[in-house]
């Protein structure tokens, strides 16, 4: 298990370096890709997750919600649930800190720029809706997670030992869900993806911070992915008959 836990940490950290890094690229002044937009960001998230799977293998979850789903269908022992979740959260925090360090000069160059608001800087790290409606946001986040994890589990069942095919497919799934359903909440679908970087934003020496919206973070990306993941595990095993 130590190898698996370290793989979870490393894969999640790398995923977040790609994800937080691309938001730094699109938001901060001074970067080569400033203003590239959400298509650029979502595509980089998708490819970055594939790269993490290329390196660390198809068994890594990089996501506490995915850990729950895999425990429910017997792919991961329940005894590994807490260690994997802790590794994912710590990896996400470390990846966000590394991305901030890489873009520290661009954070500084953006200080005082009216276009790079405090909210825009916060949203580099965490998911937050433009129009907050907690019940609807919770439903949307759970639905995104349900589709996301159902698709990955079904693909993993059909791909077998073909890790490269699985990694490419996961990237396509992230891209499709993000483009089709992600505009409401920012589609965390993953507690580590949101709460790890959100904590990093809270602690890092970033000037001009705004409220970190912890109420939203703990309720929507904190709980809804577990609901979607549990439903996905029941659907894939009970209806599709996989695993």
BELVENMO-V452293 format. One record per pair of residues at least 24 apart in sequence whose C-alpha atoms are under 8 Angstrom apart, sorted by sequence separation. I is the first residue (numbers start at 1). J is the second residue. D is the distance in whole Angstrom. If there is no record, write none. Layout:
BEGIN
i-><I;I>
j-><J;J>
d-><D;D>
END
This chain:
BEGIN
i-><64;19;63;148;18;19;62;148;195;18;194;195;194;19;96;148;15;18;147;191;190;191;189;190;191;15;144;188;14;15;191;189;190;189;15;144;14;144;12;11;140;148;11;145;144;11;140;141;145;11;140;144;145;141;137;141;142;137;141;7;11;12;11;12;8;7;8;9;8;130;129;130;4;129;128;129;127;128;127;127;127;126;127;126;125;126;126;125;126;125;13;31;125;8;12;16;20;30;122;125;15;29;5;9;13;17;21;28;29;1;5;8;9;12;13;16;17;20;21;24;28;30;122;141;145;146;149;150;8;9;11;12;13;15;16;20;29;30;69;141;145;149;6;9;10;13;14;17;18;28;29;138;146;147;5;9;13;17;21;28;134;138;142;146;150;154;8;9;12;13;16;66;137;138;141;142;145;146;149;150;153;141;142;144;145;149;128;134;139;142;143;146;147;150;157;134;138;142;146;150;157;29;122;141;142;28;121;122;128;154;27;128;118;119;122;127;118;119;118;27;27;127;111;27;111;93;107;24;92;96;97;23;92;96;23;89;95;89;93;97;20;88;89;92;93;96;20;58;91;92;57;89;90;93;89;93;97;58;54;58;53;54;54;53;51;50;49;50;50;49;50;49;48;46;47;65;66;46;65;46;64;65;46;63;64;46;63;64;45;46;63;45;62;63;43;42;42;42;39;68;72;65;69;73;65;68;69;72;64;68;66;69;70;65;69;73;74;73;16;20;12;16>
j-><88;44;88;173;44;45;88;174;221;45;221;222;222;48;125;177;45;48;177;221;221;222;221;222;223;48;177;221;48;49;225;224;225;225;52;181;52;182;52;52;181;189;53;187;187;55;184;185;189;56;185;189;190;187;184;188;189;185;189;56;60;62;62;63;60;60;61;62;62;184;184;185;60;185;185;186;185;186;186;187;188;193;194;194;194;195;197;197;198;198;88;106;200;84;88;92;96;106;198;201;92;106;83;87;91;95;99;106;107;80;84;87;88;91;92;95;96;99;100;103;107;109;201;220;224;225;228;229;88;89;91;92;93;95;96;100;109;110;149;221;225;229;87;90;91;94;95;98;99;109;110;219;227;228;87;91;95;99;103;110;216;220;224;228;232;236;91;92;95;96;99;149;220;221;224;225;228;229;232;233;236;225;226;228;229;233;213;219;224;227;228;231;232;235;242;220;224;228;232;236;243;116;209;228;229;116;209;210;216;242;116;217;208;209;212;217;209;210;210;120;121;221;207;124;208;192;206;124;192;196;197;124;193;197;125;191;197;192;196;200;124;192;193;196;197;200;125;163;196;197;163;195;196;199;196;200;204;166;163;167;163;164;167;167;167;167;167;168;170;170;171;171;171;170;171;189;190;171;190;172;190;191;173;190;191;174;191;192;174;175;192;175;192;193;175;175;178;179;179;226;230;225;229;233;226;229;230;233;226;230;229;232;233;229;233;237;243;243;193;197;192;197>
d-><7;7;6;7;7;5;6;7;8;6;7;7;8;7;7;7;7;6;8;6;7;5;7;8;8;6;7;6;8;5;7;8;6;5;6;7;6;7;8;5;8;8;7;8;7;8;7;7;5;6;7;7;8;6;7;7;7;6;6;6;7;5;6;8;6;7;7;8;6;8;6;8;8;5;6;7;6;7;5;7;6;8;6;5;7;7;6;5;5;6;8;7;8;7;6;6;6;6;8;7;8;6;7;5;4;5;5;6;8;8;6;6;5;5;5;5;6;6;8;7;6;7;7;7;8;8;8;8;6;8;8;6;7;8;6;8;6;8;8;7;6;6;7;7;6;6;6;7;8;8;5;7;8;8;6;4;4;5;8;6;7;5;5;4;5;7;7;8;7;8;8;7;7;8;6;5;5;6;6;7;7;7;8;7;6;8;8;8;7;6;6;6;7;7;7;7;6;4;5;6;7;8;7;8;8;7;8;7;8;7;7;8;6;8;7;8;5;6;5;7;7;8;7;8;8;8;8;6;6;8;8;5;6;5;8;8;8;5;4;6;6;6;8;5;5;6;6;5;8;6;6;8;7;7;5;6;8;7;7;7;8;7;6;6;8;5;8;6;7;8;5;6;8;8;6;8;8;4;6;7;6;7;8;5;6;5;7;7;8;5;6;8;8;7;6;6;7;7;8;7;8;6;5;6;5;7;6;6;8;7;6;7;7;6;5;7;8;6;7;8;8;8>
END
